[in-house]
Amino acid sequence: MLKDISTKVGMKFEPYTFSVEQGKVKEFVLAIGDNNPIYYSTEEARKQGYVKIPVPPTFSTVIDMWGGADFDSLVNALDLDALKVLHGEQSYEYVSMIFVGDVVTAVSQVVHATTKRNMNFITIETTYSNADKEIVLIGKSVIIERH
């Protein structure tokens, strides 16, 4: 019998905070092979019109990995079978810039949960805010649990 995952909608996770360090930005861009000088040098970033070194697209993955819940905690909270979980989709809505030196707070909650074709689909939305409590990024992640 399939469990009713719709009861997970509205579930909130503990907020987490992450200080954006230049070293983490550099590690990330090296890992993805991005050699754009704006990610390595404040001077280069300023030449391109930025006030500081910006973070590259998808950097919120680093924020989540270093500041958020680990995989086991997430699947336990959602009552999922870790061996049957897939990452289904990821999307980002950039509201404002995130820069090296920023302190970002992330708040996540389940915004949608449904079962289709013997699979559970759970959408988690994370809102990232800066120190001034202004939203800078909204990320959505779809988790799939196969049956």
C-alpha positions in Angstrom: 0.0 0.0 0.0 1.3 3.4 -1.0 1.7 6.0 1.8 -0.1 9.3 1.6 2.7 11.8 0.9 0.4 14.7 0.6 0.6 15.1 4.3 4.2 16.3 3.9 3.0 19.6 2.2 3.8 22.4 4.5 6.5 20.6 6.4 9.3 23.0 7.3 12.9 22.3 7.9 15.3 24.0 10.3 16.7 27.2 8.8 20.4 27.3 8.2 23.0 30.0 7.7 26.0 30.1 5.4 28.8 32.6 5.2 29.9 32.9 1.6 33.7 32.6 1.5 35.9 33.3 -1.4 37.6 29.9 -0.9 34.3 28.1 -1.4 33.5 30.1 -4.5 36.9 29.3 -5.9 36.5 25.5 -5.1 33.1 25.5 -6.8 34.2 27.2 -10.0 37.3 25.0 -10.2 35.1 22.0 -9.8 32.7 23.1 -12.6 35.6 24.3 -14.9 34.5 28.0 -14.9 37.6 30.2 -15.5 35.7 33.5 -15.6 38.1 35.9 -13.7 35.2 37.6 -11.9 35.0 34.6 -9.6 38.7 34.8 -8.7 39.5 38.5 -8.3 37.7 41.4 -6.7 39.5 43.7 -9.2 38.2 41.7 -12.2 34.7 41.6 -10.7 34.7 45.4 -10.3 35.9 45.8 -13.9 32.7 43.9 -14.9 30.5 46.1 -12.8 30.1 44.0 -9.6 30.7 45.5 -6.2 32.4 42.3 -5.0 33.0 38.8 -6.3 29.6 37.3 -7.2 28.7 33.7 -6.7 28.2 31.6 -9.9 24.8 30.1 -10.9 24.0 27.0 -8.9 26.2 28.0 -6.0 23.3 27.4 -3.7 24.2 23.8 -4.0 27.3 24.6 -1.9 25.1 26.6 0.6 22.9 23.5 1.0 25.7 21.0 1.2 27.6 22.8 3.8 24.8 24.5 5.7 21.7 22.4 5.2 20.4 19.0 6.3 22.4 16.0 5.1 20.8 13.4 2.8 20.0 10.9 5.6 18.3 13.6 7.7 16.3 14.7 4.8 15.0 11.3 3.8 14.3 10.4 7.4 12.3 13.6 7.9 10.3 12.8 4.7 10.0 9.1 5.6 11.5 8.0 2.3 13.5 4.9 1.4 17.0 6.2 0.7 17.8 3.4 -1.7 14.8 4.4 -3.9 15.4 8.2 -4.0 16.4 10.1 -7.1 17.1 13.8 -7.6 14.4 14.7 -10.2 14.8 18.4 -11.0 16.3 21.6 -9.7 15.4 25.2 -10.6 16.5 28.6 -9.4 14.9 32.0 -9.4 17.5 34.7 -8.9 16.0 37.7 -7.2 19.2 39.6 -6.3 22.9 39.0 -6.3 24.9 37.0 -3.8 28.5 38.1 -3.2 31.5 36.8 -1.3 31.2 38.1 2.2 27.4 37.7 2.3 25.7 35.7 5.1 22.8 33.8 3.6 20.0 32.2 5.6 18.0 29.4 3.9 14.5 28.3 4.9 13.1 25.2 3.2 9.6 23.6 3.1 7.7 21.0 1.2 5.4 22.9 -1.3 4.1 20.0 -3.3 3.8 16.2 -3.0 2.0 13.8 -5.3 2.2 10.2 -6.4 2.2 9.3 -10.1 3.0 6.1 -11.9 4.1 4.4 -8.7 6.5 7.1 -7.8 6.3 9.9 -5.2 7.3 13.4 -6.3 8.1 15.9 -3.5 9.0 19.5 -4.2 11.0 21.4 -1.7 11.3 25.1 -2.0 14.2 27.0 -0.4 14.2 30.7 0.1 17.6 32.3 0.6 17.8 35.7 2.2 20.8 38.0 2.9 21.7 39.7 6.2 19.1 42.4 5.5 16.4 39.7 5.3 16.0 40.4 1.6 15.2 37.4 -0.6 18.1 36.8 -3.0 17.3 33.4 -4.4 14.5 30.9 -4.5 15.4 27.3 -5.3 13.1 24.3 -6.0 14.2 20.7 -5.9 12.1 17.7 -6.8 12.8 14.5 -5.0 11.5 11.2 -6.6 11.0 8.1 -4.6 10.5 5.0 -6.7 8.3 2.1 -5.5 
